[in-house]
Amino acid sequence: MKKTLLLCFLFLLAACSRKDIVILFDNDPHCAVEGYAHIASLKDLAKLSTPYVTVVSAGDFLQGDVVGSISRGQYIVDIMNAVPYDYVTLGNHEFDYSVPRMMELNRKLKAKVLCCNFSREPITDNPEPIYPAYDIRRYGPIKVAYVGVTTPTTFNSSTPTYFLNEQGEVCYSFHMDETISLVQAAVDKVRQEGADYVIVLSHLGDNTYPLSSLDLVKGTHGIDVILDGHAHSILNERLPDANGDTLILASTGSKFVNIGRLTIAADGGITVELVPSVSSDAKYIPRADRVEQVINTIQRQIEEEIAVKVGYTEINLRDYDEKGNRLVRNSETEISCLLADAMRWAGGTQLGCIHGGSIRAAIPTGDITLGEVMAVLPFNNSLASVQMTGRQLRDALEVSVATWPVENGDFHIFSGLRYTINPRISSSVSFDENGFFATIGATRRVVKVEIELPDGTWAPIDDEAVYTLSGLNYTLVNCGASGIFRFAEPIDYEPIKDTEVLTRYLKQIGDTVRESSISGRPRFVIDASK
């Protein structure tokens, strides 16, 4: 009788353990905080039918809007802990507040951080990552392994000087050449440890150079699902891996436009669904009160500060056009010209500049609030000034348009300088394995460069002359983006926060932005003549 009861108990236990495994995932939320209430609600709903529910992120959660920048990431950690998350990998923007700050925030995060390709120098044959490469979670009789990987281009897409020691030597590595093999090594280990399924949390992006998630698909085997971030793509595809076996590559877009739901069914099948957060169905999702309370408390704390009026604009300071095409990374706009003017004025230099990758929002016609300014410039950069020869400036312009018309975060708009390109001429710019500027060949796309003189007239740039330039510390002195400005010589400047540069400049021009406030246009001219 006892034996029969024991068998019945084991049978019931096994039956109960064969429940669906639900893994909710996001990528690139970039501080879109309302999405956390939706993912928490989906978590609560899933728990009504299975005890096996996990929440993960493929990175870029700490940065991207006021709620992140005003607290240097702490508010986002508070909200994620209310969900809570189980696993995250690192996005390149997790490093935007410095490596020590990122590590401090990760210690406060309830989720386990996984990343197989971020380690301290010096590089060894067997680099030891700062965070675990993987973790295995048991769901009843099933073992699911999670592996984390971030984009090696973090070295230059965040702030390169963050990864250098006081002597200017590289002290952190993202292992560009070894990333795929490091992922494969982690996959091999978890398979040896009995993992039934392997899920990679990837912040590589499917359309990124020089290493993408598609390279990971083609270069590895033994992975069941790659949950990808970085490129902001919407993906749900089945692709062959290096051995010809099928895996799923999925990505939700960005800012919680979708929430991913990966289900490992009791029968072993794997499916992925992208649940729209803003669809008509969203109103039927119960709100997760614990998350809403945290969000509401945080918003009350910051709303008074960010609601302060700092100016007015009579014109629409655009970053996208009416069709939804981003403008600031391959053309001049009202917002980029205004920012370049502000940098020039604040630095007291001959020229000012801004790169498209730093501009993250528009300012519509009407009152300008501090919150809007912080949304435009969310990365906590500050003013910097350098001096460069005319030849060095022409090199910087050549790098700026190396990929044009394909958008590029390193695309620059200037104040006090205008330039013309011929897109029929192929770019001769080359970059190293980290995406840093290397050389320029014999041909140049930039065919004309002019400098504004004190009397308002324009003259050709002088290669031998020395010009002063103000912009963001990220590009000018911290080797950001392509690192082209690393050849410039820093000069004395007041390290004002980028947001304060703009608010001060608004006062300087009488608190109101008009068409006449942005002079010297056009600053970027396309000449396709033969």
C-alpha positions, 0 to 999 in steps of 0.5 A: 500500500505504501509503495502504491501511494509512493508511486502515485505521489511520484506520478503526480509530482512528475505530472505537475512538473511537466508544465509550460516554461514561459520566458518573458523578454525585452530588449532596448527598453531605454527607460520606457518605464510604463512597459515594466508594468506590462511585463509584470502583468504578463508575468502575473498572468503566466503564473496563473497557469504555470509556476515556471515563469522567468523575466529576462532582458537583452540590455540597454535598460539603464539609459535613454530618457530622463528617468534614467539620466536624472538618477544615473540609472538608479530609478530604472533598477528600482523599477526592474526590481519591482517586476522583478527580473531574473537575468539580464545581459549588458547593453552598450548603454549600461556603461554610459555612466562609467564602469564603476557606476554600472557595477554599482547598479548591477550589485543593486539589481535583483537580476543575475547579470550574464556576460561572457565577453566582458573582462579585465585586461590583460587578455589571457588565453582563457579570459575570466569574465567579470560577470558569469557567462551563464547560469542554469535554471531548473524547471521541474525536470527540465534544465534551461541555460541562459548565456549572456553576450554584449556587443564588442563595439561597446568599447567605442559606442559607449565612452572609450576612456571609461575602459582605460586606466590612468596611464591611458592603457586599455584595462577592459576588453570585449573580445571582438575576435573571440566573442563567437568562440566565447559564446560557443565555449559557454554553450558547450559547458552548459550542454556538458552540465546537462542543459536541455535548452540553451537561450542566449541573451544577446546584445549584438544586433542583427544588422550591425558591423563588424559582428552581428547576431546573424554572425553568431547564428552562423558561427555556433551550434547547440543554441535553441534561441537567441533573444537579441538586442542592440539593433532595435529590430523586430524579429521572430525567425527560424534560422539554420546554425553552423550545423544546419540545426534550426534555432530561433532569433527573436527581438522585440524592437525597442522601448517596449513596442513589444514584449517577447513571450518564449514558451517551452511547452510541456511537449518540448516544442518552442514558440515565440510570440511578440506581444504588442504593448500598445495594442488595443489588447493592452487595456485588458492586461491587468496592471501590476500594482507593485510596479505602478506604485514604484513608477508613480513614486519616481515620476512624482519625485522628478516631475516638478523638476523636469516641468520647469520651463526653460524656453520657447520655440516657434519652430519644430526642432525635429529629429524625425520627419513626418514619415518616421525617418530619422534625420539627425544621423545623415542630414542637418535639422533644426535641433542639430543646428541649434545644439551646434550653435549652443556648443560654439557659444558655450565654449567661446570657440570659432566652431561648434559641433554635435554628432547625430548619435547624441540627439535622442528626441525632438522639441515640438513647437511651444514651451520647452521644459527641462524634461524635454532638454534632458530627453534630447540629451540623455547621456550625461555628457558635458562640454569640451573644447579642442583645437585642430588644424584645417586638415584634421577638420577635413579628416573629421568631416570625411569620417562623418560622411563615410557611410552616407546616406546610410545613417551614422551616429558619428555624422556631425553638424557644425556651427561656423562651418559648412561642407559639401559632399559628392555622394558619387565618390566612394568613401576611402575611410577605413576603420580598425576592428574596434570601429575606430578611424584608421586611415583615409585614402586618396579620394574624398567625398567632402569636396568643399569646406568653408569657415564663417568669418567674424563679419559673417562671410565665408571663406575656404578652410585653410589646411594649415590654420588652427581652429578652436572647436567645442562640442561634447566630451564624448567625441572630442576628448573621450574618443567616442564614436570613431575616435577621429577627434583623438588627434585634436588638442584639448584646450581649457573649457568649463565642463558644463553638462550638455543639458545646461549648455542648451538651457544657458543658450536659450537664455542667451538668445532671449528664451525663444527659438525662431527661424532667425535664431539658427543662421548659417544654413545650409551647413551640409550640402549634397552635390551629386554633379559629375 
